[in-house]
Amino acid sequence: MDTNQKPKTKLTAAQWISRTAFCFGNVGHSAFYGVMSTYFIIFVTSGMFDGLSKHVANKLIALITGLIVGVRILELIVDPIIGNIVDNTKTRWGKFKPWIFWGNIVSGALMLVLFTGIFGLAKVNWVLFAILFVIIFLTFDIFYSFSDVSYWGMVPALSEDSNERGIYTSLGAFAGTIGWNGLTIIVVPIVTYFTYLATGQHKEGPIGWFAFAAIITALAILSALAVCFGTKEKHNIIRNSAKQKTTIRDVFSAIFHNDQILWPALAYLLYSCAYVITNGVLFYLYKFVIGKPGQFWIVGVIATIIGFCTSPLFPILNKFIPRKWLFIMGQVCMVLAYIIFIFCRSNIFMMDLGLVLFNINYAQLVTVLTFTDAIEYGQLKNGQRNEAVVLAVRPMIDKLTGAISNGLVGYIAVAAGMTGAATAADMTAKDIRTFDSMAFYIPMVLAILSIIVFLLKVHLSEEKHAEIVEELKDKLAKGEIKAADEDQSLVPSQGTELLAPADGELINLQKVVNEDNTVGFPGKGFAIAPSDGRIYAPFDGVIKFTFSTKHAFEIVSDNGLEVIVHVGLGTVNMRGAGFNVHYTDGQKVHAGELLTEFDRDLIRQNGYKDTVVTFMVRPNHVNIDQQITDGSKVHHGDKVMTVNSKE
């Protein structure tokens, strides 16, 4: 390889498919949630109880809206339990895909039942309707939560690299914007069209609402199938080394004993409360304060446009700006938006600018990424990975703040006199002050507090995560953490010849100079100071996994020896730049086969060492029969040592 040329990292077909499938997955998933969180209530209040007395209808409407708020609060306990069930799932399809598939199937079927008004049961026996509604809605919500927790919980299983996780999360958020905001564009035409086909009337009738729900359900199932067939969990040594079975106590321990979950969660809670409260009363702002309800449509248009722009820009900006500062930048924009909403509401241009600033926010993306990185942080601290449990925290916060919003928005409307036939002309100065204090001043304080919490208490940066991954690798090399399948030992009757994976000079592991200039690499194996940028298979075997950063891979010999070949020291921070692999995970390879090419000059220019380290995954289970002579020349394919399992 010409070291003067810097190889470009190209995405494989499998990576393109995985990213596209995960992205499309949230189009239907987010649209499905939008139907139940927003449009189902419209259906309930506008058409579900046609033909019933107003007294009975109002009771049922109150029951349904109260139940939805109650369920959201109940999920503070339920979602972590669901996450624990997902974490303890073990199937041939992985632990996430079965729940994504069946979660969508069951919740989709139940949503269709709800959009029939449980087949018109309320008109026959409203008491039985109320009982069945509670049962059906709870079941629906539980299965939707299984799907939701599994979808976002899959992110750390798709990659252990913080940057790659950022891309997946950004794609999911971008698709969510399409799914959520797209409903506002299609809902009225679809409902009206199918109502017209059935009744000949141009209005939004029950049959139109059912057709709308059926279309979105079909989209959600197609999106789930895309995720199930298009993505693949990475079963690498770091994931497999974690404790696989967790108890309910472990669930809450994973959350409350991990400060890099608690502090980001608090910062996100403060942001989310501010956002949902203000977003929920923007219609009141335009109708009762500004007095121009006809201009409210611009709120949705601006939110959609900004959402389309911000999510794709995140991975690009994150290459130059740490995600902590992207979070803070978004909160500063929100604070500026509040100032505009309070003092510049008479200027339409400034109001539009305020809406732009209000929607420029990376809080959700940054929080999800911090949570995913906190998984390895927690694994290092307590040996538990808890992927789905940790990723259940963010949706749990969203549901809590949604419940808070539902209650507060109604309270604000009543307290400020913005109900019934009231208009902007009826608003007094006291009403406006009441509205401003709860809609803008209090949320602005929450946004400022979120900045303070994130700035002072969240320390899990991209660089810190890379260090944690390396520390986990070192512990594996030392045998301080064990793989989940530790009971499977090497075949003792036959040793494995370990060949040099590169050309260069041999180095004893105890004399390896690390990236921080300390001396000594843990574990059993050897190192090579390479003379070129090529890595070859050290024996016949199968590539078990590759770090997304491409700087290391695990290979398992035909008789069970597990070895990691680690290219460079500190190179995890290069996030794959300068590395080019010639295999796929799971591929059978033969001794001496070219596996990886790497740019030695680029590694050195970034301040890292290009030392190639080969070490055993289970050092306590093996013996080696040869001492390494430092400085001796070696060519790839030369025998370096024979490895035998301990009796």
C-alpha positions in Angstrom: 0.0 0.0 0.0 1.3 3.5 -0.9 1.5 5.3 2.4 1.5 8.6 0.6 -2.1 8.0 -0.4 -4.7 8.3 2.3 -7.4 5.7 1.6 -11.0 6.8 1.7 -13.4 5.0 3.9 -16.3 3.7 1.7 -19.5 2.4 3.0 -20.2 -1.3 2.1 -23.6 -2.3 0.6 -24.5 -3.9 4.0 -23.8 -0.5 5.7 -26.0 1.4 3.2 -28.8 -1.1 3.7 -28.5 -1.0 7.5 -28.6 2.7 7.6 -31.5 3.0 5.1 -33.5 0.3 6.9 -33.1 1.9 10.3 -34.0 5.3 8.9 -37.1 4.1 7.2 -38.1 2.2 10.4 -38.8 5.4 12.2 -41.0 6.9 9.5 -43.8 4.4 10.2 -42.9 4.1 13.9 -43.1 7.9 14.5 -46.2 8.3 12.4 -47.9 5.5 14.3 -47.2 7.3 17.6 -48.4 10.6 16.2 -51.8 9.0 15.3 -52.3 7.7 18.8 -50.9 10.7 20.7 -52.7 13.4 18.7 -55.2 12.3 16.2 -56.9 9.6 18.2 -58.1 12.3 20.7 -59.5 14.3 17.8 -61.3 11.2 16.6 -62.6 10.6 20.1 -63.9 14.1 20.5 -65.3 14.5 17.0 -66.8 11.2 16.0 -66.4 8.2 18.2 -69.5 8.8 20.3 -71.9 10.1 17.6 -75.4 9.1 18.6 -74.8 9.0 22.4 -76.2 11.6 24.8 -73.9 14.5 25.5 -73.7 13.6 29.1 -72.5 10.0 28.5 -70.2 11.1 25.6 -68.5 13.7 27.9 -68.0 11.1 30.6 -66.4 8.7 28.1 -64.2 11.5 26.6 -63.1 12.4 30.2 -62.3 8.8 30.9 -60.2 8.3 27.7 -58.2 11.5 28.1 -57.6 10.8 31.8 -56.5 7.3 31.1 -54.0 8.4 28.5 -52.4 10.8 31.0 -52.4 8.2 33.7 -50.8 5.6 31.5 -48.0 8.0 30.5 -47.2 8.5 34.2 -47.5 4.7 34.9 -44.9 4.1 32.2 -42.2 5.7 34.4 -42.2 2.2 36.1 -43.3 0.1 33.2 -40.8 1.2 30.5 -37.7 0.2 32.5 -39.3 -3.2 33.1 -40.1 -3.6 29.4 -36.4 -2.6 28.7 -35.3 -5.4 31.1 -37.5 -8.0 29.3 -36.0 -6.9 26.0 -32.4 -7.1 27.5 -33.1 -10.6 28.7 -34.5 -11.8 25.3 -32.3 -14.3 23.4 -33.4 -15.5 20.0 -31.8 -16.5 16.7 -33.0 -13.1 15.4 -31.4 -11.2 18.3 -33.1 -9.5 21.2 -34.6 -6.5 19.5 -36.2 -7.6 16.3 -38.9 -10.0 17.7 -40.2 -7.1 19.9 -40.1 -4.6 17.0 -42.0 -7.0 14.8 -44.6 -8.3 17.2 -44.9 -4.9 19.0 -46.0 -3.3 15.7 -48.3 -6.2 14.7 -50.2 -6.3 18.1 -50.4 -2.6 18.7 -51.4 -2.0 15.1 -54.3 -4.5 15.3 -55.4 -3.0 18.6 -55.2 0.6 17.2 -57.6 -0.4 14.4 -60.0 -1.9 17.0 -59.9 1.4 18.9 -60.6 3.4 15.7 -63.8 1.4 15.2 -64.9 2.6 18.6 -64.6 -1.1 19.7 -67.1 -1.9 16.9 -69.6 0.7 18.1 -69.9 -1.0 21.5 -70.5 2.4 23.3 -73.9 2.7 21.6 -74.9 -0.7 23.0 -73.4 -0.8 26.4 -71.1 2.1 27.4 -70.1 0.6 30.7 -68.8 -2.5 29.0 -67.1 -0.2 26.4 -65.3 1.6 29.2 -64.0 -1.6 30.7 -62.8 -3.0 27.4 -61.3 0.3 26.4 -59.1 0.3 29.5 -57.9 -3.2 28.8 -57.3 -2.7 25.1 -55.5 0.6 25.5 -53.2 -0.6 28.2 -52.3 -3.7 26.1 -51.8 -1.5 23.0 -49.6 0.9 24.9 -47.4 -1.9 26.4 -46.8 -3.5 23.0 -46.1 -0.1 21.4 -43.6 0.5 24.2 -41.9 -2.9 23.5 -41.5 -1.7 19.9 -40.3 1.8 20.8 -37.8 0.6 23.4 -36.4 -2.0 21.1 -36.0 0.3 18.1 -33.9 2.9 20.0 -32.3 0.3 22.1 -30.9 -1.3 19.0 -28.6 1.7 18.3 -25.7 0.5 20.5 -26.0 -3.0 19.2 -25.6 -1.8 15.6 -22.2 -0.1 16.4 -19.9 0.5 19.3 -18.5 3.6 17.7 -19.9 6.9 19.0 -19.7 8.6 15.6 -21.6 5.7 13.8 -24.2 5.7 16.6 -24.6 9.4 15.9 -25.4 8.7 12.3 -28.0 6.1 13.1 -29.6 8.3 15.7 -29.6 11.3 13.3 -31.2 9.1 10.6 -33.9 7.9 13.0 -34.6 11.5 14.2 -34.8 12.7 10.6 -37.2 9.9 9.6 -39.2 10.7 12.7 -39.6 14.3 11.6 -41.0 13.0 8.2 -43.4 10.5 9.9 -44.6 13.0 12.6 -45.0 16.2 10.6 -46.1 14.3 7.5 -49.3 13.5 9.3 -50.3 17.1 9.3 -50.2 17.1 5.5 -52.1 13.9 4.8 -54.6 13.5 7.6 -57.4 15.8 6.4 -57.2 14.7 2.7 -57.2 11.0 3.6 -60.0 11.2 6.3 -62.1 13.4 4.0 -61.6 11.3 0.9 -62.5 8.0 2.5 -65.5 9.5 4.3 -66.7 10.8 0.9 -66.3 7.4 -0.7 -68.4 5.8 2.1 -71.0 8.6 2.7 -70.8 11.0 -0.2 -70.2 13.8 2.3 -67.1 16.1 2.3 -66.3 15.9 6.1 -64.2 13.9 8.5 -66.3 10.9 9.5 -65.6 7.7 11.5 -65.0 5.6 8.4 -62.4 8.1 7.1 -60.6 8.0 10.5 -60.5 4.2 10.4 -59.0 4.3 6.8 -56.4 6.8 8.0 -55.5 4.6 11.0 -55.3 1.5 8.6 -52.9 3.3 6.2 -50.6 4.4 9.0 -50.7 0.9 10.6 -49.6 -0.6 7.3 -46.8 1.9 7.0 -45.7 1.1 10.6 -45.6 -2.7 9.9 -43.6 -2.1 6.6 -41.1 0.1 8.5 -40.8 -2.6 11.2 -40.1 -5.3 8.5 -37.4 -3.0 7.0 -35.6 -2.8 10.4 -35.9 -6.5 11.0 -34.6 -7.6 7.6 -32.2 -4.7 6.9 -30.2 -4.4 10.1 -27.9 -6.7 12.0 -26.9 -6.7 15.6 -23.1 -6.9 16.2 -22.3 -9.6 18.6 -18.8 -8.4 19.5 -16.7 -9.4 22.5 -17.5 -6.3 24.4 -21.3 -6.9 24.2 -20.9 -10.6 24.9 -18.7 -10.0 27.9 -21.5 -8.2 29.8 -23.8 -10.0 32.2 -26.7 -11.2 30.0 -29.5 -11.8 32.5 -30.7 -9.0 34.7 -33.3 -8.7 37.4 -35.8 -5.9 38.1 -33.4 -4.7 40.8 -30.6 -4.6 38.2 -32.8 -2.5 36.0 -33.2 0.3 38.4 -29.6 -0.1 39.7 -28.4 0.3 36.1 -30.1 3.7 36.0 -29.6 5.1 39.5 -26.0 4.0 39.8 -24.9 5.5 36.5 -24.4 9.2 36.9 -24.0 9.6 33.2 -27.5 8.5 32.7 -29.0 10.5 35.6 -27.5 13.9 34.8 -28.2 13.8 31.0 -31.7 12.6 31.9 -32.2 15.6 34.2 -31.0 18.0 31.5 -33.3 16.5 28.9 -36.2 16.5 31.3 -35.8 20.2 31.9 -35.5 20.8 28.1 -38.5 18.6 27.3 -40.7 20.2 29.9 -39.9 23.6 28.4 -40.5 22.5 24.8 -43.7 20.6 25.2 -45.4 23.2 27.4 -44.5 26.0 25.0 -45.3 24.0 21.9 -48.7 23.1 23.4 -49.8 26.7 23.8 -48.5 28.2 20.6 -52.0 28.1 19.2 -53.2 30.1 22.2 -50.4 32.6 21.5 -51.6 33.2 17.9 -55.3 33.1 18.7 -55.6 35.0 22.0 -52.4 37.1 22.3 -51.5 38.0 18.8 -55.0 37.8 17.6 -54.1 36.1 14.2 -55.1 32.4 14.5 -55.1 32.2 10.7 -51.3 32.5 10.7 -50.9 29.5 13.0 -50.2 27.2 10.1 -46.7 28.7 9.8 -45.8 27.0 13.1 -46.0 23.6 11.5 -44.3 24.6 8.3 -41.3 26.1 10.1 -41.0 23.1 12.5 -41.1 20.7 9.5 -38.5 22.6 7.5 -36.1 23.0 10.5 -36.5 19.4 11.4 -35.6 18.4 7.9 -32.4 20.4 8.1 -31.2 19.9 11.6 -31.1 16.1 11.8 -29.0 15.5 8.7 -26.6 18.3 9.7 -25.9 16.8 13.1 -23.3 14.2 12.1 -21.6 16.8 10.0 -21.5 19.4 12.7 -20.5 16.8 15.3 -17.3 16.2 13.4 -16.2 19.7 14.4 -18.3 20.5 17.4 -18.5 18.2 20.5 -22.1 17.1 21.1 -22.1 18.8 24.5 -21.8 22.2 22.8 -24.4 21.3 20.2 -26.8 20.6 23.1 -26.0 24.0 24.7 -26.2 25.8 21.4 -29.7 24.5 21.0 -30.7 25.6 24.5 -29.3 29.1 23.9 -31.4 29.3 20.7 -34.5 28.3 22.7 -33.8 31.0 25.3 -33.5 33.6 22.5 -36.8 32.3 21.0 -38.5 33.0 24.4 -37.2 36.5 24.5 -38.6 37.1 21.0 -41.9 35.5 21.9 -42.2 37.9 24.9 -41.0 41.2 23.5 -41.3 41.0 19.7 -44.6 39.3 19.1 -46.0 42.3 17.1 -43.4 41.7 14.4 -44.3 38.8 12.1 -40.8 38.5 10.8 -39.3 38.3 14.3 -42.0 35.8 15.3 -40.9 33.6 12.4 -37.3 33.9 13.5 -38.3 32.9 17.0 -40.0 29.8 15.7 -36.8 28.9 13.7 -34.7 29.4 16.9 -37.2 27.4 19.0 -36.9 24.4 16.7 -33.1 24.5 16.3 -32.3 21.9 18.9 -30.2 18.8 19.2 -31.3 17.9 22.7 -33.0 14.6 21.8 -30.1 13.5 19.5 -27.4 14.4 22.0 -29.3 12.7 24.9 -29.8 9.5 23.0 -26.1 9.4 22.0 -25.0 10.1 25.6 -27.2 7.4 26.8 -25.8 4.9 24.3 -22.3 5.7 25.3 -23.3 5.5 29.0 -24.0 1.8 28.3 -20.3 1.0 28.0 -19.7 3.5 30.9 -22.1 1.5 33.1 -20.6 -1.8 31.9 -17.1 -0.6 32.9 -18.4 0.4 36.4 -20.7 -2.5 37.2 -20.4 -5.2 34.5 -23.9 -4.7 33.2 -24.8 -3.5 29.7 -28.5 -3.0 30.0 -28.9 -1.6 26.4 -32.7 -1.5 26.1 -33.1 -0.4 29.8 -30.9 2.6 29.3 -32.4 3.6 26.0 -35.9 3.3 27.6 -35.1 6.3 29.7 -35.5 8.9 27.0 -39.0 7.7 25.7 -40.0 7.5 29.4 -39.1 11.2 29.9 -41.0 12.1 26.7 -44.1 10.4 28.0 -43.8 12.0 31.4 -43.4 15.5 30.0 -46.2 14.8 27.6 -48.5 14.0 30.5 -47.3 17.2 32.3 -48.0 19.2 29.1 -51.5 17.8 28.8 -52.3 18.9 32.3 -50.6 22.3 32.2 -51.9 23.4 28.8 -55.4 23.0 30.0 -54.6 24.8 33.2 -53.0 27.7 31.3 -56.0 28.0 29.1 -58.4 28.2 32.1 -56.2 30.4 34.2 -55.7 32.9 31.4 -59.3 32.9 30.3 -58.6 31.4 26.9 -61.6 29.0 26.7 -65.0 28.8 25.0 -65.9 31.7 22.8 -63.2 34.1 24.2 -61.2 36.1 21.6 -58.1 38.2 21.7 -60.3 41.3 22.5 -61.3 39.7 25.8 -57.8 39.3 27.1 -56.8 41.6 29.9 -53.3 42.6 30.8 -53.5 40.2 33.8 -54.5 37.4 31.5 -51.5 38.1 29.2 -49.1 38.2 32.2 -50.5 34.9 33.4 -50.1 33.3 30.0 -46.6 34.7 29.5 -45.4 33.5 33.0 -46.4 29.9 32.4 -45.9 29.6 28.7 -42.6 31.5 28.4 -40.9 32.7 31.6 -41.0 29.4 33.5 -40.0 27.3 30.4 -37.1 29.8 29.8 -35.8 29.2 33.3 -36.0 25.4 32.7 -34.0 25.8 29.4 -31.3 27.8 31.3 -31.2 25.1 34.0 -30.7 22.4 31.4 -27.7 24.3 30.1 -26.2 24.5 33.6 -26.8 20.8 34.3 -25.3 19.6 31.0 -22.3 21.9 31.2 -21.4 21.1 34.8 -22.4 17.4 35.2 -22.3 15.6 31.9 -18.7 14.4 31.3 -19.2 11.6 28.9 -17.8 13.1 25.7 -16.9 11.3 22.5 -13.2 11.1 23.6 -14.1 9.8 27.0 -16.3 7.1 25.4 -13.3 6.0 23.2 -11.2 5.7 26.3 -13.8 3.6 28.0 -14.0 1.2 25.0 -10.2 0.9 25.1 -10.3 0.2 28.9 -12.9 -2.5 28.4 -10.6 -4.0 25.7 -7.6 -3.9 28.2 -9.7 -5.6 30.8 -10.5 -8.3 28.4 -6.9 -8.7 27.6 -6.1 -9.0 31.3 -8.9 -11.5 31.8 -10.5 -9.2 34.4 -13.9 -9.4 32.7 -15.2 -12.7 31.3 -17.2 -13.5 28.2 -20.7 -14.6 28.6 -19.9 -18.1 27.1 -16.9 -18.5 29.4 -17.8 -22.1 30.0 -16.9 -23.0 26.4 -13.1 -23.8 26.6 -10.6 -24.4 23.9 -10.2 -27.9 22.6 -7.2 -29.2 24.7 -6.1 -32.0 22.4 -4.7 -29.6 19.7 -2.6 -26.4 20.0 -3.1 -23.5 17.6 -0.2 -22.0 15.8 -0.4 -18.2 15.9 1.2 -16.6 12.9 2.5 -13.0 12.5 -0.4 -10.9 11.1 2.1 -8.2 9.8 5.6 -7.6 8.6 8.0 -5.8 11.0 9.8 -6.3 14.3 8.5 -8.3 17.2 7.8 -6.6 20.5 7.1 -8.3 23.9 3.8 -7.1 25.2 5.4 -6.0 28.5 7.6 -3.6 26.5 4.9 -2.0 24.3 4.9 1.8 24.6 1.3 2.9 24.8 -0.3 6.1 23.4 0.2 7.8 26.8 3.9 6.8 26.8 3.3 4.2 29.6 5.1 0.9 29.1 3.4 -2.5 29.0 0.3 -4.0 27.3 -1.8 -6.3 29.4 -2.6 -9.9 28.7 -0.9 -12.7 26.6 0.2 -12.3 23.0 2.7 -10.2 21.1 3.1 -6.9 19.2 4.7 -5.9 16.0 6.2 -2.6 14.9 5.0 -2.8 11.3 7.0 -2.0 8.2 4.0 -1.5 6.0 0.2 -1.1 6.4 -1.1 -4.5 5.8 -2.7 -7.0 8.2 -3.1 -10.7 7.4 -5.0 -13.6 9.0 -2.9 -15.2 11.8 -4.6 -18.6 11.3 -7.6 -20.3 9.6 -10.8 -19.1 11.2 -13.8 -16.9 11.2 -14.0 -13.1 11.7 -16.3 -12.8 14.7 -16.6 -9.0 14.8 -15.0 -5.8 13.8 -15.0 -2.5 15.7 -16.9 0.1 13.7 -13.7 2.2 13.8 -12.0 -0.7 11.9 -8.9 -0.5 14.0 -9.5 -3.9 15.6 -11.2 -7.2 14.9 -11.7 -10.6 16.7 -10.9 -13.8 14.8 -11.7 -17.3 16.1 -9.7 -20.3 15.0 -11.2 -23.6 13.8 -10.5 -25.1 17.2 -11.8 -22.2 19.3 -8.9 -19.9 20.0 -10.2 -16.3 20.3 -7.7 -13.5 19.3 -8.0 -9.8 18.9 -5.8 -8.0 16.4 -5.6 -4.4 17.4 -4.0 -2.0 14.9 -2.4 1.1 16.4 -2.6 2.5 19.9 -5.1 5.3 20.4 -6.4 4.8 16.9 -10.0 4.3 18.1 -10.2 8.1 18.1 -9.7 8.1 14.3 -13.2 6.6 13.9 -12.2 4.5 10.9 -10.2 7.1 9.0 -7.3 5.5 7.1 -8.5 1.9 7.6 -9.8 -0.3 4.7 -11.1 -3.9 5.5 -11.3 -6.7 2.9 -13.7 -9.0 4.7 -17.1 -9.0 6.3 -18.0 -10.2 9.8 -18.7 -13.9 9.9 -16.5 -14.6 6.9 -14.3 -17.7 6.9 -10.7 -16.7 6.2 -7.4 -18.6 5.7 -4.0 -18.0 7.3 -2.1 -15.4 5.3 -5.2 -13.8 3.7 -5.1 -10.0 3.5 -7.6 -8.6 5.9 -7.0 -4.9 6.5 -4.9 -2.1 5.1 -4.1 1.0 7.1 -2.4 4.3 6.6 0.6 4.4 8.9 1.4 8.1 8.0 -2.2 9.2 8.9 -2.0 7.4 12.2 1.3 9.1 13.1 0.0 12.5 11.9 -2.8 12.2 14.3 -0.4 11.6 17.1 -0.9 7.9 17.6 1.3 4.8 17.3 0.9 2.2 14.6 1.9 -0.8 16.7 0.0 -3.9 15.8 -1.0 -5.8 19.0 -2.3 -9.4 18.9 -3.7 -10.7 22.2 -5.9 -13.6 23.6 -9.4 -12.9 24.6 -9.2 -15.4 27.5 -5.6 -15.2 28.8 -6.4 -17.1 31.9 -7.5 -20.1 29.8 -4.4 -20.5 27.6 -0.7 -21.2 27.8 1.9 -20.1 25.3 5.2 -21.9 24.7 7.5 -19.3 23.2 9.2 -16.1 24.5 9.2 -13.1 22.2 12.7 -11.8 21.2 12.4 -8.0 20.9 13.6 -6.5 17.6 13.6 -9.8 15.7 12.4 -9.5 12.1 9.2 -11.2 11.2 7.1 -11.6 8.0 3.4 -12.2 7.9 2.8 -15.9 8.0 5.8 -16.7 10.2 5.0 -18.8 13.3 5.3 -16.7 16.4 3.9 -19.0 19.1 1.8 -22.0 19.8 -1.2 -21.6 22.0 -2.7 -24.4 24.1 -5.7 -24.4 26.4 -5.1 -25.1 30.1 -6.1 -28.5 31.3 
